Amino acid sequence: PLFSHSKKRIFLNDAGKYYLGIVKETLNKLERDTNTIMTWQPTVQVIELAVNPTFSTHWLIPNLHEFTKLHPDIIVNIHSLANNGDF
């Protein structure tokens, strides 16, 4: 085991401290490289919509195609509300 505990405390034991010393730089490099690669990928934008079924059927869905043509980089997630809401 790498951890020991006493009462309500958990801490690295001698084996854990030794292991941390060995892998710390590798973990830091992995984190740096991962962050670098993540910046290479295009940013994805997501719009979350919660709409009532009537609005969705009569306006949103018929107009969504035009929006996606103009903004192909934006993902639209649509969630239907169970009731029509209180207007």
C-alpha positions in Angstrom: 0.0 0.0 0.0 1.0 3.6 -0.7 -1.2 5.2 2.0 -1.6 4.8 5.7 -4.4 6.1 7.9 -4.9 7.0 11.5 -8.2 8.1 12.9 -9.6 10.5 10.3 -6.4 11.1 8.4 -4.9 9.5 5.3 -1.3 10.1 4.3 1.5 8.8 2.1 3.6 6.1 3.9 7.3 5.6 3.1 6.5 3.5 0.1 4.1 6.1 -1.2 6.7 8.9 -0.7 9.3 6.8 -2.6 6.9 6.1 -5.4 5.8 9.7 -5.7 9.5 10.7 -6.0 9.9 8.3 -8.9 6.7 9.2 -10.9 6.2 12.9 -10.1 8.1 14.3 -13.1 6.5 11.7 -15.4 3.0 12.7 -14.2 3.9 16.4 -14.6 5.1 15.8 -18.1 2.0 13.9 -18.9 -0.2 16.7 -17.7 1.8 19.4 -19.7 1.7 17.3 -22.9 -2.0 16.6 -22.5 -2.7 20.3 -22.0 -0.6 21.1 -25.1 -2.5 18.6 -27.3 -5.8 19.9 -26.0 -5.0 23.4 -27.4 -4.5 21.9 -30.9 -8.0 20.7 -31.1 -10.7 23.1 -32.4 -13.0 24.6 -29.7 -16.4 23.0 -29.8 -19.3 25.2 -28.9 -22.5 23.6 -27.6 -25.9 25.2 -27.1 -28.2 23.4 -24.8 -31.9 24.2 -25.4 -34.9 23.1 -23.3 -38.0 23.9 -25.1 -41.7 22.9 -25.0 -42.9 20.5 -27.7 -45.1 23.1 -29.5 -42.3 25.6 -29.9 -39.9 22.9 -31.0 -42.3 21.5 -33.6 -43.6 24.7 -35.1 -40.5 27.0 -35.0 -37.3 25.5 -33.8 -37.0 22.4 -35.9 -38.0 24.1 -39.1 -35.4 26.8 -38.6 -32.6 24.7 -37.2 -31.3 23.6 -40.6 -30.5 27.2 -41.5 -28.7 27.8 -38.2 -26.6 24.6 -38.6 -25.6 25.7 -42.2 -24.5 29.1 -40.9 -22.7 27.7 -37.8 -21.5 24.1 -38.5 -19.0 24.3 -35.6 -21.8 24.7 -33.0 -23.5 21.6 -31.6 -27.2 22.1 -30.7 -28.6 19.8 -28.1 -32.4 20.0 -27.7 -34.3 18.8 -24.6 -38.0 18.6 -24.6 -39.8 20.0 -21.6 -42.5 17.7 -20.2 -45.0 20.5 -19.8 -45.7 23.8 -21.6 -44.4 25.9 -18.8 -46.0 28.8 -17.1 -46.0 31.9 -19.3 
